[in-house]
Amino acid sequence: AAESIGRDDFFDVEVSPGLIYHRAPYGVALVIEPSNYLTNAWWWMISALAAGNSIILKPSPKTPSCSLLIAEVALEAGVPKGLLQIIQAGDTPVPLLLEESDVILMTGSKGAIRSVMAQVAQSGTPVIAETNHISYAVIGKEADLDRAAKKLRQACALNGGRVCFRPQVILIHSSRLWEFDAKFRGQLEQPGPFVCISPTDRERIQGILTNWEREARRLSG
């Protein structure tokens, strides 16, 4: 007889002759999304729904209209009423939501993810998370500095300066450092779209773009 592994039947996968792996939904999936990339919620939600889970979406209070749009689109796409619930709350996850969820899917800072994991440590609720990391931009000796300066300025300002792949470290050949500095400064003086949803976003972008000279001089000695 085949040996059962896992929870109640959802769908079966035969991993080897006579051995069946029974997959099952977790139950209630709590999706936590920040204001800067609420569209990421779709990645979590589609996967969770396809696996048979119901969804509680906890969006950022800074973007309430976006979460309402998500609900409208979900209904139009045929998601049954009640399968997706949206909870508008504060910036920090509501403890009751964490306690009542069977799995947590979230995008956020390392600090936010650590906080959630600490709160559910005793219950053992699984947390699947996406967070930021250090992204590098490499500018070689033969690089087109005009193009590099333009692209880096755009990358730093993308989405209010809050994306996980925003360049945080620029590695450049020492012989091109100050030539690039001049071109990058020229780019900073050009008008361009800065998507900011709050004064904090604008301050973040300005800090990213104007700290270049200080860091360049420090690193070059």
N, C-alpha and C positions, 0 to 999 in steps of 0.2 A: 504494500500500500504506500501511496505517496505521503511524504511527511509535510505537514503544514508549518509554515514559518510566517510569523507576523500576526496581524489583527484579522478582524472579520473580512469576509470576501468582498473585494471591490472589482478587481480583475486579476486573472491568474497568469503567471509567467512560468513556463517550464525551464528551469535553469540547468537541469540535467535529467537524464532518463529516470523517471520515477520520483523526481523532486520538484514540487510545485511551490512557487513563491506567491503567496497571496498578498496583494496590495490593497490598501484601504485608505480612504481619506482621513485626514487628521480630525476634521470636524469644523471648528470655527477658526478661520485664519484672520488674524489681526494684521492689517497692513498700515504701517506708519510711514508717512511721507513728509519731507520738508517742503518749504515753500518754493525753493529754487528749482526743483525738478519733480513737480507733481505728476508729470506724464509718466514717470517711472512706475507709478502705481499700476498702470496697465500691465506691465511686465509681470508683477506679482499677482495681480488679480486674475489674469487670463490663465496663468499656470495653476493657481489654486482652484479656480472654478473648473478647469478641465479635469482636475484630479478629484472632483466631487466635493469640494469644501464650500462652505458658506463664507461670506466676507464681511468683516467689519473694517471700514476704512476710516482711519484717524488722520485727516490732513492737517496741515498747518493752519492756524487761525488767521494767518496773513493772506491766505488765498481761498476764501470761502466760495467765491463764484466758480472757481475751477472745479472744486469738488462737486458742486451742484451740476455742472456741465457733464462731469463723469457719470453722475447718476442718470441724467437724461439720455446720454448715449448708450448706457448699459441697458436701459429699458427699451430703447428703440432697437437694440441688437437682439432683444429677446430674452434677456436675463430675467427670470421670474421675480416678481415682486417679493421682497422680504429676503431674497438670497444675498442681496447687497445692502448693508446698512452703513450710513455715514454718520459719524459722531463728531460734531464740532466741539472742541474743547480747547484747553490752553496749550502752551508750547510743550509742556511735559506730559508724557503718557499718563492716562488715568489709571491708578493702581487696579481698580476693579476690572478694567478692560484686560489688563495683563493677566489677572487671576482667572478670568473666565475664558481665555483663549486657549486653543489647543496647539497653535503654532503661531509664531510671530515673524512677519516678513517686513523688513524695514530698510530704508536708505537714510543715512545720517552721518553725523560726525562720529569720530571714535569715542568721544565723551558720551554722546547720547546712547550709542550702542552699548558701551560698558554699563551705563546706568540701567538700561533695560535688562541686560543679562544678569546684573546683580539682583534686581528685583524678582526675577523668576528663577533664581538659582536653586532655591529649595524645592520648588514644584517640578523642576526639570523640564519646563516647557521649552521646546526647541526654538532657537532663534536663527533665522537665516538673514544675513545682513550684507549690505553693500556700503562701503565707506570710501573716504578719500585716501589718496596716496600721494607720494612725491613723484611728479612728472618732470622729466628732463627734456630740455631743448638743446640740441647739439649743433653748433655752427662751426663748420670746418674752415680751413685756410682758404679754399677756393669758393666759398659760398657766395651767393648773390645776396649782399647785405641789405640792399633796398627791399627785396622780397622778404628776407628774414625779419627785418624790423617791422614791416607792415603786418606780417602774419602773427608775430609775437604780440604786437599791440592788440590785434583782434582777439587772440587767444586769452589774453589777460582780462579783457573786458567782457568776454562772452558770458551771457546769462548773469549779469551782475557780479562777475568775478567769482561766482560760486559754482564751480564744476570740478569734478574729481580729477579731470585731466588737464586742469589749468597748469601751465608751466610754472614750476616753483624754483627750479634750478636751471641756469643757462650755462652751458659749457661752451666756451669759445676759444679759438686759437689766440694766443697772446698777441700775435702780430696784428690781429684785426680788432682788438678790443675797443680802442678809442675811436676808430673809424665807425664801428658799429654803434658806439655810444652816441655819436653825432647824428647818425641816421635814425636811431631810435628816438632821440629827443625831437627830431623833426617830425616824426610820426605822432608824438604826443601833442604837438601843437596843431595837428590837423583835426578838424571837426569830424565827429563820427558818432554812431549810435551807441549809447551806453544804456543797456536795459537795467533799470534800477527800480525795485519795488519799495525801497525804503531809503532814508538818509544813510543808514548803516551800509547799504550796498554801495552808494556813491563814495563814501569814505573808504571803503575797502578797495575799490578800484583805484582811487587816487593814490592810496598808500602803495598799492602794488606797482603802479606805473612810475611814481616819483622817487621810490627808494632805489631805483636802478643805479644812479651815480654813486651813492654811498656804498652799496654792496660791491660795485665794480672796483672802486678804489681800495676797499678793504681787501678784496681777494687778490688784487694785482700787486699789493704791497706798496 
